[in-house]
Amino acid sequence: MIDLWEGQCAVTGAYTLRALVASHAKPWTDSTDVEKLDTSNGLLLAGTLDKVYDGYLMSVHPETGELLFSDAIDEAERARLAGGPYAPA
């Protein structure tokens, strides 16, 4: 997964490897042994985004790559999570 995503978060481009997580698109518990090791079954994400993704608060459109956020996350927080500039609330 690291090679596939060139060692960077698929969303923000962050590259501190110790802060990145291989996130499975199809949950590990629902995956076959082959799917669990399939690099195309996931994204390399910064730890915070991994939590949001695993919590079903964010997904990625399969054709466009657009980030899709739950209504539980407001616009300002979406921008922060997507790597936008930080602006104190």
Backbone as JSON, one array per atom type, in Angstrom:
{
  "sequence": "MIDLWEGQCAVTGAYTLRALVASHAKPWTDSTDVEKLDTSNGLLLAGTLDKVYDGYLMSVHPETGELLFSDAIDEAERARLAGGPYAPA",
  "N": [[0.83, -1.19, 0.0], [1.98, 1.21, 0.72], [3.82, 1.68, -1.35], [2.06, 1.82, -3.53], [0.67, 4.2, -3.01], [2.71, 5.95, -3.02], [3.95, 6.49, -0.59], [2.42, 8.46, 0.66], [-0.35, 10.15, 2.22], [-3.47, 9.5, 0.81], [-5.3, 11.54, 0.65], [-4.39, 14.01, 1.87], [-1.71, 14.16, 1.27], [0.21, 13.97, 3.19], [3.27, 12.7, 4.51], [4.59, 11.42, 6.59], [5.48, 8.45, 7.55], [5.01, 6.97, 9.92], [2.67, 8.06, 10.81], [0.74, 7.29, 9.09], [-1.88, 5.12, 7.89], [-2.86, 2.0, 6.6], [-5.84, 1.75, 5.18], [-8.66, -0.22, 4.85], [-10.94, -0.59, 2.17], [-13.08, -2.37, 1.92], [-14.21, -3.72, 4.83], [-11.88, -5.37, 7.02], [-12.83, -7.58, 8.5], [-14.9, -8.47, 6.89], [-13.72, -9.26, 4.61], [-12.25, -11.51, 2.2], [-9.45, -13.79, 2.41], [-7.8, -13.17, 0.24], [-8.71, -10.59, -0.49], [-8.0, -9.17, 1.81], [-5.29, -8.76, 1.53], [-5.09, -7.39, -0.81], [-3.91, -4.66, -2.46], [-5.46, -2.83, -3.84], [-7.74, -2.67, -2.42], [-8.06, -0.51, -0.7], [-6.89, 2.5, 0.98], [-4.14, 4.67, 1.65], [-3.97, 6.44, 4.48], [-3.81, 9.4, 6.56], [-3.67, 9.15, 10.11], [-5.88, 10.39, 11.51], [-7.77, 10.72, 9.45], [-8.13, 8.06, 8.82], [-9.55, 7.15, 11.07], [-11.92, 8.62, 10.74], [-12.79, 7.61, 8.29], [-13.03, 4.82, 8.87], [-15.02, 5.06, 10.73], [-17.24, 5.45, 9.23], [-17.79, 8.06, 8.48], [-16.77, 9.32, 6.38], [-16.3, 8.85, 2.92], [-15.04, 7.79, -0.27], [-15.68, 8.76, -3.51], [-16.01, 6.29, -5.94], [-15.45, 6.66, -8.67], [-14.75, 9.34, -9.19], [-13.08, 10.09, -7.14], [-13.73, 11.99, -5.33], [-14.09, 13.34, -2.07], [-16.48, 12.32, 0.25], [-18.43, 13.37, 2.8], [-20.05, 12.65, 5.91], [-23.11, 14.1, 7.09], [-22.78, 14.66, 9.71], [-20.42, 15.93, 10.07], [-19.29, 19.16, 9.99], [-18.87, 21.89, 7.58], [-16.48, 23.43, 8.03], [-14.9, 21.66, 9.51], [-14.68, 19.61, 7.66], [-13.03, 20.79, 5.73], [-10.69, 21.08, 7.22], [-10.06, 18.38, 7.77], [-9.62, 17.46, 5.19], [-7.21, 18.53, 4.6], [-7.08, 21.23, 4.27], [-6.35, 24.76, 4.87], [-5.66, 25.64, 8.27], [-7.96, 27.24, 10.29], [-8.71, 28.88, 13.11], [-11.7, 28.33, 14.97]],
  "CA": [[0.0, 0.0, 0.0], [2.88, 2.37, 0.77], [4.33, 1.9, -2.71], [0.94, 2.21, -4.39], [0.33, 5.6, -2.73], [3.99, 6.67, -3.02], [4.28, 6.89, 0.77], [1.7, 9.67, 1.05], [-1.79, 10.06, 2.46], [-4.22, 9.65, -0.44], [-6.12, 12.76, 0.7], [-3.66, 15.23, 2.22], [-0.33, 14.15, 0.81], [1.12, 13.83, 4.33], [4.2, 11.62, 4.19], [5.22, 10.85, 7.77], [4.99, 7.07, 7.5], [4.52, 6.51, 11.21], [1.36, 8.64, 11.03], [-0.16, 6.81, 8.04], [-2.52, 3.84, 8.14], [-3.48, 1.34, 5.46], [-7.26, 1.64, 5.48], [-9.33, -1.12, 3.92], [-12.23, -0.13, 1.66], [-13.99, -3.4, 2.42], [-13.69, -4.02, 6.16], [-11.04, -6.55, 7.21], [-13.64, -8.71, 8.98], [-15.79, -8.92, 5.82], [-12.89, -9.55, 3.43], [-11.64, -12.83, 2.04], [-8.0, -13.74, 2.61], [-7.23, -12.47, -0.91], [-9.07, -9.17, -0.38], [-7.27, -8.57, 2.92], [-3.94, -8.4, 1.08], [-5.2, -6.7, -2.09], [-3.61, -3.23, -2.29], [-6.51, -1.99, -4.43], [-8.85, -2.66, -1.47], [-7.86, 0.45, 0.36], [-6.22, 3.79, 0.84], [-3.18, 5.03, 2.67], [-4.54, 7.66, 5.05], [-3.33, 9.93, 7.83], [-4.39, 8.49, 11.19], [-7.17, 11.02, 11.79], [-8.68, 10.38, 8.37], [-8.44, 6.63, 8.95], [-10.62, 7.04, 12.06], [-13.14, 9.16, 10.13], [-13.15, 6.64, 7.25], [-13.49, 3.6, 9.53], [-16.25, 5.39, 11.46], [-18.28, 5.69, 8.23], [-18.08, 9.48, 8.42], [-16.2, 9.79, 5.12], [-16.03, 7.85, 1.9], [-14.43, 8.33, -1.48], [-16.44, 8.37, -4.71], [-15.15, 5.34, -6.64], [-15.09, 7.08, -10.03], [-14.17, 10.68, -9.26], [-12.12, 10.31, -6.06], [-14.23, 13.07, -4.48], [-14.37, 12.98, -0.68], [-17.88, 12.46, 0.62], [-18.49, 13.39, 4.25], [-21.33, 12.54, 6.6], [-23.67, 15.38, 7.55], [-22.34, 14.84, 11.1], [-19.19, 16.74, 10.05], [-19.62, 20.45, 9.36], [-18.01, 22.33, 6.46], [-15.16, 23.85, 8.5], [-14.17, 20.46, 9.88], [-14.38, 18.89, 6.4], [-11.86, 21.44, 5.14], [-9.52, 20.72, 8.04], [-9.75, 16.96, 7.55], [-9.14, 17.28, 3.83], [-5.9, 19.13, 4.43], [-7.17, 22.66, 4.0], [-5.65, 25.59, 5.87], [-6.29, 25.68, 9.59], [-8.48, 28.54, 10.71], [-9.39, 28.69, 14.4], [-13.14, 28.61, 14.93]],
  "C": [[0.87, 1.25, 0.0], [3.41, 2.69, -0.62], [3.24, 2.41, -3.64], [0.61, 3.69, -4.24], [1.57, 6.47, -2.59], [4.32, 7.25, -1.64], [3.58, 8.13, 1.27], [0.23, 9.36, 1.31], [-2.51, 10.34, 1.14], [-5.03, 10.94, -0.5], [-5.26, 14.01, 0.87], [-2.25, 15.31, 1.66], [0.69, 14.07, 1.94], [2.01, 12.61, 4.1], [4.98, 11.08, 5.38], [4.68, 9.43, 7.95], [4.43, 6.57, 8.81], [3.13, 7.05, 11.54], [0.32, 8.17, 10.01], [-0.66, 5.41, 8.36], [-3.07, 3.29, 6.83], [-4.93, 1.05, 5.83], [-7.95, 0.79, 4.42], [-10.67, -0.54, 3.48], [-13.34, -1.1, 2.09], [-13.43, -3.82, 3.77], [-12.96, -5.36, 6.24], [-11.9, -7.77, 7.58], [-14.58, -9.27, 7.92], [-15.03, -9.37, 4.58], [-12.42, -11.0, 3.42], [-10.15, -12.68, 2.29], [-7.32, -12.99, 1.47], [-7.49, -10.98, -0.82], [-8.29, -8.47, 0.72], [-5.89, -8.1, 2.5], [-3.92, -7.66, -0.24], [-4.98, -5.2, -1.9], [-4.67, -2.33, -2.91], [-7.76, -1.96, -3.54], [-8.59, -1.66, -0.35], [-7.13, 1.7, -0.03], [-5.17, 3.93, 1.92], [-3.63, 6.39, 3.21], [-3.8, 8.09, 6.31], [-4.23, 9.34, 8.92], [-5.76, 9.08, 11.49], [-8.19, 10.66, 10.72], [-9.06, 8.91, 8.41], [-9.59, 6.44, 9.94], [-11.95, 7.52, 11.49], [-13.68, 8.17, 9.09], [-13.72, 5.37, 7.87], [-14.78, 3.82, 10.32], [-17.42, 5.69, 10.54], [-18.73, 7.15, 8.19], [-17.53, 10.11, 7.15], [-16.07, 8.6, 4.19], [-15.43, 8.56, 0.7], [-15.25, 7.83, -2.67], [-15.54, 7.49, -5.57], [-14.71, 5.78, -8.04], [-14.36, 8.41, -10.07], [-13.09, 10.92, -8.2], [-12.55, 11.41, -5.11], [-14.48, 12.55, -3.07], [-15.83, 13.27, -0.38], [-17.96, 12.33, 2.14], [-19.92, 13.24, 4.74], [-21.8, 13.94, 6.98], [-23.28, 15.66, 9.0], [-21.07, 15.69, 11.2], [-19.48, 18.03, 9.3], [-18.56, 20.86, 8.34], [-16.6, 22.71, 6.92], [-14.31, 22.64, 8.85], [-13.81, 19.63, 8.65], [-13.13, 19.47, 5.76], [-10.59, 21.08, 5.91], [-9.1, 19.28, 7.77], [-9.19, 16.7, 6.17], [-7.82, 17.96, 3.55], [-5.91, 20.6, 4.08], [-6.47, 23.46, 5.08], [-6.42, 25.61, 7.18], [-6.71, 27.11, 9.89], [-9.21, 28.33, 12.01], [-10.86, 29.1, 14.32], [-13.48, 29.78, 15.83]]
}
